[in-house]
């Protein structure tokens, strides 16, 4: 049988892990968002160049 202290420590450890994972996922999501924006910008630039070349 585990003590209340051990339960609390495990709960806090899981919260910490969840928070770290959540922060990492947010960072990854923001990086993906930046890449998508850059890709859209590059596509617009290419399209503009193609129109100018016609």
Residue, then its C-alpha position, 0 to 999 in steps of 0.5 A: x500500500x502506497x502512502x499519500x506522499x508517494x501518490x502525490x509525488x507520482x501525480x506531480x511527476x506525471x504533471x511535470x512530464x505532461x507539461x514538458x510534453x505539452x510545451x514540446x508539442x506547442x514548439x513543434x506546432x509553432x515550427x510547423x506553422x512557420x514552415x507552412x507560412x514560409x512555404x506559402x511565401x515561397x510559392x507566391x514568389x515562384x508564381x510571381x516569377x513565373x508570371x513575370x517570365x511569361 
